[in-house]
Amino acid sequence: MTELVLIRVTGADKPGVTASLSGILAQYKVTILDIGQAEIHDTLSLGILAAIPDQASSAPVLKDILFRVHEMGMSVTFTPVTPESYEHWVTQQGKPRHIITLLGRTIESEAIARITAIAAGHDLNIDQIHRLSGRVPLHETNAATRACVEFSVRGVADQALMRSQFLQVANELGVDIAVQEDDVYRRTRRLVAFDMDSTLIEAEVIDELAAAAGVGEQVAEITERAMQGELDFSESFRQRVALLKGLSGDVLQGIAERLPVTEGAERLISNLRALGYTTAILSGGFTYFGRYLQEKLGIDYVFANELDMVDNVVTGDVSGRIVDGQRKAELLRELAAEQGIRLEQTIAVGDGANDLPMLSIAGLGIAFRAKPLVKENARHAISNMGLDGVLYLLGYHDRDIS
């Protein structure tokens, strides 16, 4: 009768451990039903679920494994597995899988404890845990430090409730937690669309223009109400542009050159380009500044509003269709169709209420340093690190990117 044995090996990592042990199993024609290996701080943990055939007693197999492991200065345990237990394990493979991503400047034990407790509360099994971020010196004090841990979980959960619970933990601990379905689309994202103001840049361009026109306070108040979702974006946009009437176009270049690019934006865009992604700006701001960023960052498409001018002076009028929330969603659909991809393969990143329509239809919609209303209604949020945190949500390790 076939014997099932779970073999666990731990100890100082060194080359050849897996090759040596699997070679012994091969001599006895053992079938490997499952295998997993992880390395943490130069310590190896290797697990092998072995099916030892009828013609070979398990005793000599395990004896040879034991001797070899001891020769390598490692430890081993053998656990019998019943056929019933194995069959139950097999039946679990059809369950939905999800990826939970924890992002922060550092990873504290409380965050891990609360995330895993929530997962357990939803009867989710954790299959794997990976650190995606690079190694950080013990006394690192750089405020731009990045830390990320990814959990692969299996099971059926109330997605809305679980996201609500994770959002509460994220807000309390100052971290970000995202949950995604682990499906084929997560591994085949191809198009990334960004809002511009307060997303790719740490400013609202219209507020900068208003300051130059001497109407900063009036415009800033309207902008804030629009971003909070208290005002219709299109109407608020017309009100703000009207206040800019008479502004000289000579100030535009200076404002563009002073715009602060968001932390991590250049690293994110350069890596997306290197990895073959298409990028776009879908902005309720102005085309002039979108094109400036397009050239600076290497972005493929720009869709925004034209700042209407006559004789190099702002008229205060709005011409053409305003790029509001609905228009952003339409543009995302159009770009996806043009690229020949599904919406599930798109990513949208924004901070304001007018970004919610595109965030809701994208395969991965991310509220970036967003207002509370937007964070609560978006499926994913990054608030505590730079834009390059998006790369972690795509599953990239620091070693994969520059």
C-alpha positions in Angstrom: 0.0 0.0 0.0 1.3 3.5 -0.9 2.4 5.5 2.1 2.0 9.2 2.3 4.6 11.1 4.3 5.2 14.8 4.7 8.9 15.5 5.0 10.0 18.9 6.5 13.6 20.0 6.4 15.0 23.1 8.1 18.4 24.6 8.6 21.1 26.9 7.2 20.5 27.4 3.5 23.1 26.0 1.1 23.3 24.9 -2.5 22.2 21.4 -3.4 19.7 20.6 -0.6 16.7 20.0 -2.8 18.8 18.2 -5.4 20.3 15.8 -2.9 17.0 14.9 -1.2 15.0 14.5 -4.4 17.8 12.3 -5.7 17.3 9.9 -2.8 13.5 9.9 -3.4 14.2 9.2 -7.1 16.2 6.1 -6.2 13.1 4.6 -4.5 10.8 5.8 -7.3 8.9 8.0 -4.9 6.2 10.3 -6.3 6.2 13.9 -5.1 2.6 15.1 -4.6 3.5 18.5 -3.4 6.7 20.5 -2.8 7.4 24.0 -1.3 10.5 25.8 -0.3 11.1 29.2 1.4 14.2 31.0 2.6 14.2 33.5 5.4 17.4 35.1 6.6 19.6 32.4 5.1 17.4 29.7 6.8 15.8 27.1 4.6 12.4 25.5 5.1 11.6 22.7 2.6 8.5 20.6 2.6 7.9 17.5 0.4 4.7 15.5 0.4 5.9 12.1 -0.7 4.0 9.0 -2.0 6.2 6.0 -1.2 5.2 3.1 -3.5 4.1 -0.4 -2.4 7.3 -2.1 -3.5 9.5 0.1 -1.3 9.1 0.2 2.5 9.2 3.7 3.9 11.8 2.8 6.4 14.9 2.7 4.1 13.7 5.8 2.3 13.3 7.9 5.4 16.5 6.4 6.9 18.5 7.6 3.9 16.8 11.0 4.0 17.5 11.3 7.8 21.2 10.5 7.3 21.7 12.9 4.4 19.9 15.7 6.3 22.2 15.2 9.3 25.2 15.2 7.1 24.2 18.6 5.9 23.8 19.9 9.5 20.0 20.3 9.1 16.9 19.0 10.9 14.1 16.9 9.5 10.7 15.7 10.7 8.4 13.0 9.1 4.6 13.2 9.4 2.3 10.4 8.2 -0.6 11.7 6.0 -3.8 9.7 5.7 -5.5 9.1 2.3 -8.6 10.9 3.7 -6.5 14.0 4.7 -4.9 14.0 1.3 -8.2 13.7 -0.6 -9.6 16.6 1.4 -6.6 18.7 0.5 -7.1 17.9 -3.2 -10.8 19.1 -3.0 -9.6 22.5 -1.8 -7.8 23.3 -5.1 -10.9 24.6 -6.8 -11.6 27.3 -4.3 -11.1 31.0 -5.2 -7.7 32.5 -4.6 -6.9 36.0 -3.5 -3.8 38.1 -3.0 -3.6 40.3 0.1 -0.9 42.9 -0.1 0.4 44.9 2.9 2.3 48.0 2.1 4.0 50.5 4.4 7.2 52.2 5.3 8.0 49.3 7.7 6.1 46.1 8.5 5.1 45.8 12.1 3.9 42.6 13.8 0.6 44.1 14.7 -0.3 44.7 11.0 0.6 41.0 10.2 -1.4 39.8 13.2 -4.5 41.8 12.4 -4.5 40.9 8.7 -4.1 37.2 9.3 -6.8 37.3 12.0 -9.2 38.8 9.5 -8.3 36.2 6.9 -8.8 33.5 9.5 -12.2 35.0 10.5 -13.3 34.5 6.9 -12.1 30.9 6.9 -9.3 31.7 4.4 -6.3 29.5 4.3 -2.9 31.2 3.8 -0.9 29.2 1.3 2.1 31.4 0.9 3.6 34.6 2.3 6.3 36.5 0.3 8.2 39.7 1.0 8.3 41.8 -2.2 10.3 44.7 -0.9 14.1 44.6 -0.7 16.2 44.2 2.4 16.5 47.3 4.6 19.4 48.0 6.9 18.5 47.7 10.6 19.0 51.4 11.4 17.6 52.8 8.1 16.1 56.2 8.7 15.2 57.2 5.2 11.5 58.4 5.1 11.2 56.9 1.6 11.7 53.3 2.9 9.3 50.8 1.3 8.1 47.6 2.8 5.7 45.1 1.3 4.4 41.6 2.2 2.1 39.5 0.0 -0.2 36.8 1.2 -1.7 34.2 -1.1 -5.0 33.0 0.4 -7.6 30.5 -0.6 -11.3 30.3 0.1 -14.6 32.1 -0.2 -15.1 35.4 1.7 -17.5 38.3 1.9 -15.4 40.7 -0.2 -17.1 43.9 0.9 -16.9 43.1 4.5 -13.3 42.0 4.3 -12.2 45.1 2.5 -14.1 47.2 5.1 -12.2 45.5 7.9 -8.9 45.9 6.1 -9.6 49.6 5.5 -10.2 50.1 9.2 -6.9 48.4 10.1 -5.1 50.4 7.4 -6.4 53.7 8.8 -5.5 52.8 12.4 -2.0 51.5 11.7 -1.0 53.9 8.9 -0.4 51.1 6.3 -2.1 50.1 3.1 -3.9 46.8 2.5 -5.2 45.6 -0.9 -7.1 42.5 -1.8 -7.2 41.2 -5.4 -8.6 38.1 -7.0 -5.6 35.9 -8.0 -6.8 35.3 -11.6 -5.3 35.4 -15.0 -6.1 39.2 -15.4 -3.9 40.1 -12.4 -1.0 38.7 -14.3 -1.8 40.3 -17.6 -2.4 44.0 -16.9 -1.4 46.1 -19.9 -2.7 49.6 -19.6 -2.3 52.1 -16.8 -4.3 55.4 -16.7 -3.5 58.2 -14.3 -5.2 61.2 -13.0 -2.8 64.1 -13.1 -3.4 66.7 -10.3 -2.6 65.4 -6.8 -1.8 62.0 -8.4 1.1 62.3 -10.8 1.9 65.7 -9.4 1.6 66.9 -5.8 -0.4 70.0 -6.8 -3.7 71.1 -8.3 -2.7 73.1 -11.5 -5.8 75.2 -11.5 -4.9 76.4 -8.0 -1.5 77.4 -9.2 -3.0 79.3 -12.1 -5.5 80.9 -9.7 -2.6 82.0 -7.5 -1.0 83.7 -10.5 -4.3 85.3 -11.4 -4.8 86.6 -7.8 -7.9 84.5 -7.2 -6.3 81.6 -5.3 -8.6 81.4 -2.3 -11.8 81.4 -4.4 -10.6 78.7 -6.7 -9.1 76.6 -4.0 -12.4 76.5 -2.1 -14.3 75.3 -5.2 -11.6 72.7 -6.0 -11.7 71.2 -2.6 -15.5 70.9 -2.7 -15.4 69.3 -6.1 -12.7 66.7 -5.0 -14.8 65.9 -1.9 -17.8 65.2 -4.2 -19.8 68.1 -2.9 -20.0 69.8 -6.3 -20.6 68.6 -9.8 -17.1 68.5 -11.4 -18.1 70.1 -14.7 -19.9 73.0 -13.1 -17.2 73.6 -10.6 -14.6 73.5 -13.5 -16.5 76.2 -15.4 -16.7 78.3 -12.3 -13.0 78.0 -11.6 -11.9 78.7 -15.2 -14.1 81.8 -15.3 -12.1 83.2 -12.4 -9.0 82.9 -14.5 -10.1 85.3 -17.2 -7.4 87.8 -18.2 -4.5 85.6 -17.0 -1.5 85.9 -19.3 -0.3 82.7 -21.0 3.3 83.6 -20.3 3.0 82.2 -16.8 2.2 78.6 -17.9 5.7 77.4 -18.6 7.0 78.6 -15.3 4.2 76.9 -13.5 4.8 73.7 -15.4 8.5 73.7 -14.5 7.7 74.1 -10.8 5.2 71.3 -10.6 6.3 68.8 -8.0 6.2 65.3 -9.4 4.8 62.8 -6.9 7.1 60.5 -4.9 7.7 57.3 -6.9 6.0 58.6 -10.1 9.2 58.6 -12.2 10.3 55.2 -10.9 6.8 53.7 -11.6 6.5 55.1 -15.1 10.1 54.1 -16.2 9.5 50.6 -15.0 6.1 50.3 -16.6 7.6 51.4 -19.9 10.5 48.9 -19.5 7.9 46.2 -18.8 5.8 47.0 -21.9 2.8 48.7 -20.3 0.9 51.5 -22.1 0.4 54.6 -20.0 -2.1 57.5 -20.2 -3.0 60.7 -18.4 -6.8 61.1 -18.1 -7.1 64.5 -16.4 -9.7 67.0 -15.5 -6.9 69.5 -15.7 -5.3 71.1 -18.7 -3.7 69.6 -21.8 -0.7 72.0 -21.6 0.5 70.6 -18.3 -0.4 67.0 -19.3 1.8 67.3 -22.4 4.6 68.7 -20.2 4.4 65.6 -18.0 4.1 63.4 -21.0 7.4 64.5 -22.3 9.1 64.6 -18.8 7.9 61.1 -17.8 7.5 59.3 -21.2 3.7 58.8 -21.1 2.0 57.4 -24.2 -1.4 59.3 -24.2 -2.8 62.5 -22.7 -6.5 63.5 -22.5 -7.4 66.7 -20.7 -9.1 70.0 -21.1 -7.8 72.9 -23.4 -7.2 76.2 -21.6 -9.1 78.5 -23.9 -6.9 81.5 -24.9 -7.1 84.5 -27.3 -4.0 86.5 -28.0 -2.2 84.5 -25.3 -4.8 85.6 -22.7 -7.1 83.2 -20.9 -10.7 83.9 -21.9 -12.4 82.3 -18.9 -14.5 80.2 -21.3 -14.6 76.4 -21.6 -14.6 74.9 -25.1 -15.1 71.3 -26.0 -16.3 68.5 -23.8 -15.0 68.6 -20.2 -13.0 65.6 -19.1 -15.1 64.8 -16.0 -15.6 61.5 -14.2 -17.8 59.9 -16.9 -15.5 61.0 -19.7 -12.5 59.5 -17.9 -14.4 56.1 -17.8 -15.3 56.4 -21.4 -11.7 57.2 -22.4 -10.4 54.2 -20.4 -12.9 52.0 -22.3 -11.8 53.5 -25.6 -8.1 53.0 -24.9 -8.6 49.4 -23.8 -10.5 48.7 -27.1 -7.8 50.4 -29.1 -5.2 48.3 -27.4 -7.2 45.1 -27.9 -7.4 44.3 -24.2 -10.2 43.7 -21.7 -11.1 46.2 -19.0 -9.9 43.6 -16.5 -6.4 44.2 -17.9 -6.5 47.9 -17.1 -5.3 49.9 -14.1 -6.6 53.3 -13.1 -5.1 55.6 -10.4 -6.6 58.8 -9.0 -7.4 60.7 -5.9 -10.7 62.6 -6.4 -14.4 61.9 -6.6 -14.3 62.5 -10.4 -11.9 59.5 -10.6 -14.3 57.0 -9.1 -16.0 56.1 -12.4 -12.7 55.0 -14.0 -11.5 53.4 -10.8 -14.7 51.3 -10.6 -14.4 49.8 -14.1 -10.7 49.2 -14.2 -9.4 45.8 -13.4 -7.3 47.4 -10.7 -8.6 50.7 -9.5 -6.4 52.5 -7.0 -7.3 55.5 -4.9 -3.9 57.3 -4.4 -3.5 59.5 -1.3 -7.2 60.1 -1.8 -10.0 61.8 0.1 -11.9 59.6 2.6 -14.9 59.4 0.3 -12.8 58.1 -2.5 -10.9 55.6 -0.3 -14.1 54.2 1.0 -15.6 53.7 -2.5 -12.5 52.4 -4.3 -11.5 48.8 -4.1 -7.8 49.5 -3.5 -5.9 52.4 -1.9 -2.3 53.6 -1.5 -2.0 56.4 1.1 1.3 55.8 2.9 3.9 55.4 0.2 4.8 56.7 -3.2 3.2 55.9 -6.6 5.8 53.1 -7.2 3.8 51.1 -4.6 1.6 50.2 -7.6 4.4 47.9 -8.7 3.8 45.8 -5.6 0.1 45.5 -6.3 1.2 44.0 -9.7 3.3 41.4 -7.9 6.7 42.7 -8.8 9.6 42.2 -6.4 12.2 45.0 -5.8 14.7 42.7 -7.6 12.5 42.8 -10.7 12.6 46.6 -11.0 15.1 49.4 -11.1 
